[in-house]
């Protein structure tokens, strides 16, 4: 089975990715396998730039094809913040949610979107980037304990439950990450199949 590195140490994110790619003939390797892997500083101004930085670093360090995602929550009333700073908005998930809800106090506009960009790196180059988005609203209080990050306060359009209340099976079909992963898989199958079948162009 072919191997590809997912440039993340987030075990919950790895679990999501492995479920989404369960039908593919590929083994997803996390950075937890590389104990001395250096931390990559995210200096990009966009999701695409940050995802590309992480994918290239993982590809060059491991000498394996690699993909990385950069994702975040963009809230209209906050000028699309926290955006690329979503993971660094506060020290942990609970603090990030509390800070965001406090920033939205008194705001009628609760529109927001989750964005995920996946970059694929191969032979020291970025092959392509893929964007997935899901639109919805920010709830007044956290609801549900599933998922991670801002999931308990994000209710996607067409649903009356937050990502924190939806089952993993439902979320994995409609999430921003699922949409970006699907676009990446479709590209690999359609455009890069001969290269990625044996990971040796």
C-alpha positions as CSV (number, residue, x, y, z in Angstrom):
1,X,0.0,0.0,0.0
2,X,1.3,3.4,-0.9
3,X,2.1,5.9,1.8
4,X,1.5,9.6,2.1
5,X,2.3,11.9,5.0
6,X,-0.4,14.1,6.5
7,X,1.4,17.1,7.9
8,X,-0.3,17.3,11.2
9,X,0.1,16.2,14.8
10,X,-3.6,16.7,15.5
11,X,-4.9,13.2,16.2
12,X,-8.6,14.2,15.9
13,X,-7.8,15.7,12.5
14,X,-5.9,12.5,11.5
15,X,-8.8,10.4,12.5
16,X,-11.2,12.5,10.3
17,X,-8.8,12.3,7.4
18,X,-8.3,8.5,7.7
19,X,-12.1,8.0,7.7
20,X,-12.5,10.2,4.7
21,X,-9.8,8.3,2.8
22,X,-10.7,4.8,4.0
23,X,-11.7,3.7,0.4
24,X,-8.4,4.8,-1.0
25,X,-5.4,2.4,-1.4
26,X,-3.2,4.6,0.7
27,X,-1.7,4.6,4.2
28,X,-2.0,8.0,6.0
29,X,1.1,8.7,8.1
30,X,0.9,11.4,10.8
31,X,3.8,13.5,11.9
32,X,3.7,11.7,15.3
33,X,5.8,9.0,13.6
34,X,8.6,11.5,13.2
35,X,9.7,12.4,16.7
36,X,12.2,15.0,15.7
37,X,10.1,16.7,13.1
38,X,10.8,20.4,13.4
39,X,7.8,22.8,14.0
40,X,6.9,24.7,10.8
41,X,6.3,28.4,11.3
42,X,3.1,29.5,9.5
43,X,4.0,32.8,8.0
44,X,1.5,32.9,5.1
45,X,-1.2,35.5,4.6
46,X,-3.7,32.9,3.2
47,X,-4.9,29.4,3.9
48,X,-3.2,28.4,0.6
49,X,0.2,29.8,1.6
50,X,0.1,28.1,5.0
51,X,-1.0,24.7,3.7
52,X,1.7,24.9,1.1
53,X,4.4,25.7,3.6
54,X,3.4,22.7,5.7
55,X,3.1,20.2,2.9
56,X,6.5,21.2,1.4
57,X,8.2,20.9,4.7
58,X,6.8,17.4,5.3
59,X,7.6,16.2,1.8
60,X,11.2,17.4,2.0
61,X,11.7,16.0,5.6
62,X,10.2,12.6,5.0
63,X,11.0,12.2,1.3
64,X,7.4,10.9,0.9
65,X,4.4,12.6,-0.9
66,X,2.7,14.8,1.6
67,X,-0.4,16.8,2.0
68,X,-1.3,19.5,4.6
69,X,-4.4,21.4,5.3
70,X,-4.8,24.9,6.8
71,X,-8.3,25.6,8.0
72,X,-10.2,28.1,10.0
73,X,-13.4,29.9,10.9
74,X,-14.2,33.1,9.1
75,X,-16.8,35.2,10.8
76,X,-18.4,38.0,8.7
77,X,-19.1,40.5,11.5
78,X,-15.4,40.2,12.6
79,X,-14.0,40.9,9.1
80,X,-13.4,37.2,8.5
81,X,-11.4,36.7,11.7
82,X,-10.1,34.6,13.3
83,X,-9.4,33.1,9.8
84,X,-5.9,31.8,9.4
85,X,-5.3,32.6,13.1
86,X,-8.1,30.3,14.2
87,X,-5.9,27.8,16.0
88,X,-3.9,30.6,17.6
89,X,-6.9,32.7,18.6
90,X,-6.5,31.6,22.3
91,X,-4.8,28.9,24.2
92,X,-7.3,26.1,23.9
93,X,-10.7,25.2,22.3
94,X,-12.8,26.4,25.2
95,X,-10.9,29.7,25.4
96,X,-11.2,30.2,21.7
97,X,-14.9,29.7,21.7
98,X,-15.4,32.0,24.7
99,X,-13.3,34.7,23.1
100,X,-15.3,34.5,19.8
101,X,-18.7,34.6,21.5
102,X,-17.6,37.6,23.5
103,X,-16.5,39.4,20.3
104,X,-19.9,38.7,18.8
105,X,-22.0,40.0,21.7
106,X,-24.6,42.5,20.4
107,X,-24.0,41.5,16.8
108,X,-27.1,40.5,14.7
109,X,-25.0,39.1,11.9
110,X,-23.9,35.6,12.9
111,X,-22.9,34.4,9.4
112,X,-19.7,32.5,9.2
113,X,-17.9,29.9,7.1
114,X,-15.4,27.2,7.7
115,X,-12.6,27.1,5.2
116,X,-10.1,24.3,4.5
117,X,-7.3,24.3,2.0
118,X,-5.3,21.2,1.2
119,X,-1.9,21.4,-0.5
120,X,-0.2,18.4,-2.1
121,X,3.6,18.3,-2.3
122,X,5.5,15.8,-4.4
123,X,9.2,15.7,-5.3
124,X,9.8,19.0,-3.5
125,X,7.1,20.9,-5.3
126,X,3.5,21.9,-4.7
127,X,1.3,20.0,-7.1
128,X,-1.9,21.8,-6.4
129,X,-4.1,23.3,-3.7
130,X,-7.8,22.5,-3.1
131,X,-10.3,24.6,-1.2
132,X,-13.5,23.5,0.6
133,X,-16.0,25.7,2.3
134,X,-19.1,25.2,4.4
135,X,-21.4,28.2,5.3
136,X,-23.5,28.6,8.4
137,X,-24.1,30.7,11.5
138,X,-22.5,31.0,14.9
139,X,-24.8,30.0,17.8
140,X,-25.2,31.9,21.0
141,X,-23.9,29.1,23.2
142,X,-21.8,26.0,22.6
143,X,-23.9,22.9,21.7
144,X,-22.7,19.3,21.6
145,X,-19.4,17.6,22.4
146,X,-18.5,16.0,19.1
147,X,-15.7,17.1,16.8
148,X,-13.2,19.7,18.0
149,X,-12.2,23.3,17.7
150,X,-15.2,25.7,17.0
151,X,-17.5,22.8,16.1
152,X,-19.9,23.3,19.1
153,X,-20.8,26.9,18.0
154,X,-21.0,26.4,14.2
155,X,-24.4,25.4,12.7
156,X,-24.1,24.6,9.0
157,X,-26.8,25.9,6.6
158,X,-29.7,23.4,6.2
159,X,-29.2,21.9,9.6
160,X,-30.6,22.7,13.1
161,X,-27.6,21.2,14.9
162,X,-24.0,22.3,15.3
163,X,-21.0,20.4,14.1
164,X,-20.6,19.5,17.8
165,X,-24.1,17.8,17.8
166,X,-23.9,16.2,14.4
167,X,-22.6,12.6,14.1
168,X,-19.1,12.1,12.7
169,X,-20.7,10.4,9.7
170,X,-22.8,13.4,8.8
171,X,-20.0,15.9,9.4
172,X,-17.5,13.9,7.4
173,X,-19.8,14.2,4.4
174,X,-20.6,17.9,4.5
175,X,-17.6,19.6,6.2
176,X,-15.1,22.0,4.7
177,X,-12.4,19.4,5.1
178,X,-14.5,16.7,3.4
179,X,-15.1,19.0,0.4
180,X,-11.4,19.9,0.1
181,X,-10.4,16.2,0.5
182,X,-12.9,15.2,-2.2
183,X,-11.5,17.8,-4.6
184,X,-7.9,16.6,-3.9
185,X,-8.8,12.9,-4.3
186,X,-10.7,13.6,-7.6
187,X,-7.6,15.5,-8.9
188,X,-5.2,12.7,-7.9
189,X,-7.4,10.0,-9.5
190,X,-8.0,12.1,-12.7
191,X,-4.8,13.9,-13.2
192,X,-2.1,12.3,-11.2
193,X,-3.1,8.6,-11.0
194,X,0.0,7.3,-12.9
195,X,2.2,9.3,-10.6
196,X,0.6,8.5,-7.3
197,X,-0.1,4.8,-8.0
198,X,3.6,4.1,-7.2
199,X,4.6,7.5,-5.9
200,X,7.4,7.7,-8.4
201,X,6.9,9.8,-11.5
